[in-house]
Amino acid sequence: MPLSQSWGLTENGFIAPTYEEVLDSVEDDFISKFGDDIVLTSNSNFGIIARLIAWRETLMIQELQQNYYAAFISTATDTSLDRVGSNMGVGRKVAQPAFATIEVTTDGQYLIETGETFETDDGYVFDLIKDITTTQQPDGTWKGTGIVQSEENGSMNNVAANKITMESNPDDNVLSITNPEPAGGGQDYEDDETYRARLLEENAAKPGPTAWGMKSALMELPGVRDVNPVENDKADADKWGNPPYSVHIYVLGGDDNEIAHTIVNHEAAGITLVGSKTIDVQDATGNKRTVHFDHAIDKPIYVKVKVNVNENWNDDEGADDIKTAVADYINHLIIGKTLFLTRLYPLVYGVNGIDEATIMIGTHQGTLGGNDIVNDINEAVSCDTNNIEVNVNGV
């Protein structure tokens, strides 16, 4: 029978026939042209030609279908998704380094030149991007501050406060080093899933003066994983202590100055912003504005997974597959979202070769248990694969 005309662009979207349907149509055409006594088996001349034509037509139709779906946020992938985002004015986040302010204490006045490198205990390296000259403080010590940039890109460089404590080339004149606040701005390359979710959110709330419009604008900043604007539209303080008719913005990650500038650029007139972070920036007219907000608290999660496996278990990749699946799920939870332990079990059992699994989680490695991790409006969970332990058959 001829190929149904219901394929292609229809009221239900783009419908593509299967290879078998295309082959049936080509064979029917051959029979109508050459008679019903021709041989169409896979090793006959007519059969081989029919299959070549059917295969090429199938590939062409599949390409047309992909081109159609490449125009939509929900179905576009790779560069097609980038082009959809470009049409909306929202680019994909690319990998970026992290920045931090370090405080250096020296033995007397001392100059630390640009290019000097500093490290954390676990090997994250930062380069000084502007000279530091220490000056004498009221207590008699000699201190100076400077900005450092991570040598590598990625969110893993957003180290916590007081982690950058070593000089790569030790100097006897340098007595101590620390970063009083966490490093920020480090950004991983945004994968399709994360970028797509942000585009859908952007489509629902354009950057603008509303609280959720400001969230949309802040989410475009490098290193910002999530934003939670808490609005109090009542005449009394809310249960979190926010004053009447105020907005308290919690930002997970990102650079303070970039956050402040973005808020100023999208803040509605008369809005009252609250928060312990106070940053002075200039608005578009050149006037100084004081911005208030807070960083959300990042709660690192530790996980221990015990599994009994069968012959289908992959000794080389199974444990890594569990770690990746669990970490990805936790890292995609938004601010204030509870980490339910039961949600992790389907991820673990989704790895091939597992007969039985037991999972324990916690915010400290030494106190893991079977309780959910409940987060407040200013808290979010995260998980590094290095924080996940997988024991196979008790080993």
N, C-alpha and C positions, 0 to 999 in steps of 0.2 A: 504494500500500500504506500502511497506517496507520503512524504514527510508532512506532518501536521503543520498548519500555518499558525499554530498557537505559540510557536517559539519566537524569540526576539523580544522587542520592547512591547509589553502588553500592559493592561491596566493593573496587573499584579506585579509589575516590575519586569526585569529582563529574564526570560525563560530560555534555557539552553537545553537542546535535546542531548541524549546520551549518544555515545559512539555507536551503540547497537541500533538505535533508532535511525541514525544517519546512514549506517550501512544498509539497513533494510530498505531505506528510500532509494539509495543508489542501485541496489540490486533490482528493485522494482523498475527503475528507469531502464536498466540494461535489458530486462525481459521485454519491456514494452517496445524497445527499439530493435532488438535482435532475435526475439522469439523466446517462447518458454522452454525450448529444448536446449538452451545453452547451459554449460556447466559452471556453477558458481562456487565450487568448493575452494578452500583456502589455498590449494596447490594448483589450481587451474589458472589459465591466463586471465580469463574474465574475473575470476575470484580475486586474484592478486591485484588487478587494476582497480576493482571495486573497493577493496580495502585501503589502497593507497589514497583514492579520492575521498573516501569516508573519513580517514584519519586526518587528512589535510583540512577538510571542511570542519571537523570537530575542533581542531586546534584554532581555526579562524573564529568560530563561533564563541569558543571559550575566551579568546582574546577580546572579542567585542563585549562579552559579559564583564570581564575584568575592567575594561575601560568604562563601562557604565557604572559599576560599583565604586570605581576610583573617585567619583565625583561627590561621594557622601562621607560625612564624618564617621559614621558607624561602620563603614565597610572599606574605606580607603586604607592603604598600607604604605609604608616606606616613603618614597619621594612624593607619591600621590597624596598622602596625608599631609606632607609638608606644604604642598600647593594649596590644599583646602584651607589649611591654617593661614597661609599667606593671604588668601582671599579675605579672611576675617581679620587680618592684621595681627595675628598671634603666631609668632614663630616658635619652633621647637627649641627647648633649652639644650644648649650644647655643654659639653664638659668644661668646667671652670675650676680654677684653683681657689683655695681658701685663704682668707686673710685674718690676721690676729694682731692685737697690740701687745707687745712684750714690755716688761719692766725689768731693767738691768741694774744691778747694784755693783759698784766697782770700788776698788781700793784707791780712792782719790779721784780727781778729775781725769776722765779718760774718753777717748774717741773710738767708737766702733764703726767701721766703715761699711758702706753699702756692699752687699755681696756676701757678708759673713753669714754662715749657716748655723741654724739651731735645730734641735731635735726633741722629740718626745722619747720616753723610755721604750716605746714599741716601734720606733723607727720612722716616724713621719718627719720629714725634713722640710724646713722653712728657710727662705732666703730673706735677709734684711734688704728692704728696698729704699731706705733713706738713712743717712748717717745718724748715729746717736752720740750725743755729747752729754756725759753725765754732769750734773750740777749738785752742789751741796744742799742738803735739805735741812730744815730746822732742827732735826734730831742729830745732825752731824754726819749722816750717811751721804754717799754720793750715788745719785740715781738718775736714770734717764729712760725715756720711753721711745719706742719706734714701731714701725709697721713691718710685719713679715708676711711673705707670700709662700704658700706651699709649692714645692718643686713639681708635684704631680697634680693633675686635675682629679676631681671626684669628691663626693660627699664624705668619704672616709677621713678626709683631712680636716673636717669640722670637729676638731678635738675639743674636749671639755676644758674648762678653766684649770689653770695650774698644771697643765700637762707638758707645755714647752719649757723644759727645765735644764737643757744641756746645750753647750756650745760644741759644734762638730769638731772644731779645733780648739781644745781647751786653752784658756788664757788665764794665767795666775792673777792678772789684774781684775778679772771678772769674778765677783764673789757669789752672785746668785742671779738666776734668770727665772722668770715666770710670765705666764699670760693671765692677768687677773680675770679676764672674761673669755668665754668660749670663742674659738675661731669660727668664722662664718663665711658664707658665700661659695663654699665648695659645692660643686654641682656635677652629678653624673649625667651622661648623655641620656636624654629623655626617651625612653622606649615608646613604641607605638601605643601600648595600653595606657600608660600614664599620660601621654600627650593627648590621646583621644578623649580621655576623661576630662582633661582640662579644657579642651575645645568645647565639649558638650556643656560644661559648667559655664564657660565663657558665653556660649550662645544663650544660656538662660539668664545670665546676669552680666551685662556689659560693664566694663570699667566706668565708674561714675561716682557721684556723690553719695549714693546710698551705702549702707554698711556692706551689703553684699557686692555692690559695685566696687568698693575699695578692696574687698577680698579678691575679686577677679583680677584687679590691677596688681595687687601684691603677689598673687600666684605666678605672675609672669617673671618675677625677679629670680636671678640665679640663686640657688641654695635654699629657696623657700619651699618647704615640703607641704605645708598646710597653713591655713589662716582661719581663726575662729573669732568673728566679731560678735561681742555680746552686747546687745542693745537693752537699755533700760528706758522704756517709754512711759514709765509711771512717775507720779509726783513724789514717791518715796524711794529711799535707797532699796536696792534689790537684796536678795539673800547673800550675794557675794560682796556686799558693801559698796557697790557702784552707785554714785550719786544719781539723783533724778535726771531724766532726759540726757543720758550720756551713752557713749559707745566705748567699750573697753576691747581693744583689738589685741588678740594673742597671735603671735607669729612664730611658727616653728622653722628656725633656721633663718638664713639671710643676713645681709649686711645692714647695720643700724642706720647708716646715713642714707642708703638706697631706700630702705623702708620708710624713713621719715620724709624724704623727698616725694615718694610715691603717695603717701598719705596726704601731704599738703596739696599735691596736684589734683587730688580727687576728693578732697574734703569739702563737704557742703558748708555754706555760710551759717554761722551760729551753732554748729555742732560742738558738743563738749566731749573731748577725748580724755580718757583717764588711763593711768598706768604708771608704773614706777620708772620706766625708761623716759628720760627727758632729753630730747634732741632739738637743738636750734638750727633751723635751715631757712633759706631765703625762698620766698614764693616767686611766682612769675613776674610780679611787679617789683621785685627787689627788696621787699620788706621782710624783716626777720619774723619767723613764726616758731613758736614752741610746740613740739609734737610730743604727745604722750602715748605710749603703748607698752606692751610687755612681750617678752619672749615666752613661748610655751615651754613647759618643762619636759625635756626628753628623758623618758625612763627606759634605760637599756634593759632588755629582757634576756634572761638566760634560760636555756631549754635543755632537758635531758630526755633522750628517747631510747627506750629499750625495745628491741625487736627480736622476735624469733622468726627465722626465715626458712624458706624451702629451696629446692634446686633451681628455681627461677630467679633467685636473688643474684644480682650482679655485684661481685665482690669489689670491682674497681670503681663503680659509679653509684651504687645504691645509697651509700651513706651521704655522698655529696648531693644526690638528688633530694634526699630528705631535708638536708640543711637548706638547700636553695628554696624548696617549696615552702618551708616553714618561715624562713626569713622574709621571703617576698610577701607572704600574706601579712605578717606582722608590720612590715614597713609600709604597707598600703593602708593601714588603719589611720583614720583621721583623728584630730584632736578631740578628746573627750570620749572616744569610742572604747567600750570595754573589750578587752581581749578574752574571749571565751575559750576555755581549754578545749571544749568539745569540737570547736571549729577546726582544730589542728589535726584531729584524728583522720578525717577523710583525706587530708593532704598526705599524711604518712602512709595510709593504706593504699593510696593511689600509686605508690611506688611498687613496681613489680617484685613479687617474691616474698611478701610479708604475710606470715600467718597470724601473728599476734603482736600488739604494740602497747606500750605503756609510756605516757608522756607526763613529765613534770615541768612546771614553769615557775619563774619567780624573778624578782628585781635584783636579787643578790645570788651569787653562785652557790653560796653555802646554805640557802634557805629555800630550796625548791619544793614545790608541793602541787596539790591538785586543785588549787583555788583559781578562780578567774582573777584577772588583773583589772580592777575598776579604776577608771581615770576621771578626774575632775575636768571642768571646762577649760583648764589651762594645762592639761597634761596629755602627753601622747607617748606611745610605746615605739621602740625601734629594736632591731635585732641584727647583729652581725653574725655571719655564719660561724665565726670563730667562737661565738658564745653558745653554740649548739654542740652538744655531745651526743654521739650515737653509739650505743652498745649493741653489738650483734651477738645473739645467742649467749649473753652473759659475759662477753669478752669486752 
